[in-house]
Amino acid sequence: MKPVLTLEPDTDPRAAIGIRVADALAEAVSHGPYAVMRTARSMSDEELRLGLDFVTSVLEVASSSARAMASVLAERPDSSSRPLVH
């Protein structure tokens, strides 16, 4: 059973819409590419734009985090002997 998506009470309403859009599309992924497209087509232009804004922010954070983690691992003297977890 999928957990219920809950947001902080002070979450910006536009951000909340973007989060819900991304969550709905992520849920549809498990049902295949046609389900994702069907879900996306059921959304308004505004919902899609807000979803894109949210996903863009998440990707920027993930990219920065990945660079930081890779840099720290490269700095560590014994990092080459440790297996990488993917």
VENMODA-V619676 format. One record per pair of residues at least 12 apart in sequence whose C-alpha atoms are under 6 Angstrom apart, sorted by the first residue. I is the first residue (numbers start at 1). GAP is how many residues later the second one is. D is the distance in whole Angstrom. If there is no record, write none. Layout:
BEGIN
i->I gap->GAP d->D
i->I gap->GAP d->D
END
This chain:
BEGIN
i->18 gap->32 d->4
i->18 gap->33 d->4
i->18 gap->36 d->5
i->21 gap->30 d->5
i->22 gap->29 d->6
END
